[in-house]
Amino acid sequence: MDTEQLKSQVFELADEQLLSGSFPQAEVLAEELTSPLEEISSILSQWRNELPQRVVVTDRDLKMPGMPDTLAQSFVRIWHQAVQEAQSRVSLTRQRTDIGVEVEKRSTDEALQRSQHLHQEMEARYREQTFKLEESYEHVKALDAEITVLKTNLSSETNIRKKEEKARSTLEHELAQLRKAHEDARRTFDQRLKDEQRHMLETLAKEEVDTRYYRNALEKVREEAGKKESELTREIHDLQARMARKDVKNETLKSQLKSQETELLKMRQEGAVLQRDMTKMNSQLLAELNKTKRLETKLKELQEDIRRNNQKNISYTNEAAKRDNLLRAQLMEKEEMLVRAEAKINSLEKRLISGDEEIRRLNSRF
């Protein structure tokens, strides 16, 4: 059904119900016209709004049967006054409604303008917020890139730290091995030095004992040689005295030479025997002197051996000191390398801690 036809039918039925003295209801009209209730209700509300313009009160057909004329005229006048008063009230109400509509329209226009301004302000805020959001997105992207860079730096630092720790462990292992080797070398060197010193002391003691023995023997030989020499000199002096006496006797007893030839021969024989004894004693003395010289040369050789042994001992001591100094220098160098490695590890740990703090700050920002 067309909307205009439905509207005209609703208006006609509503007018008929109003003229019959009943107020039109939307449910009744919807049942009679078999139309949707919502559509009938909207048309009925439109009928109510247009009813004051459509209804015009006139007195053309105003008739009152069975009533006197005077009473009817007075009633008509009262009716006209009531109608005029009602019309004036209706016009006043219309004016008020028009004024209210204008005020409401003005307020709605102002509200519309305010809403438009608010909408523009909200759009500006929205654009500003979108710009801030884009900036925050860019900042977040930059922070993500910085976080990735920090993560890569952190991974590289952790790798470097692992390498440094590995190098440190190897250096500590090498240092421990060097210390152990140094301790072993020092112990072996000390033991060898002690053995050499003990051996040298033993040999020196033996040489000193031999030297004292040979010195004592040499002194004894010298004493014996002196004694024998003194005895021989005394005997020689005695023999010389005897020879002198015999010469004196020979000079004094030249006359008795012939008689004493036998005695002279005996004396010559005794002199030969004494000469032989003297030669024997001289040979023995020379042998003792040669023996003494050999002992002195042997003593000199022993002293030279002692001096060489002392020089060897000094050279061994110097070599041991040099080796000890070399090992100490190597140990100091390794300790310096260890200190540098520890300082580098501490700096890497500080950098790692600063990187962790930076990551925590970035995480706290987000």
Summary of the structure (lengths in Angstrom):
residues: 366
radius of gyration: 78.4
end to end distance: 64.5
largest distance: 255.8
contacts: 836
relative contact order: 0.06
helix: 92%
strand: 0%
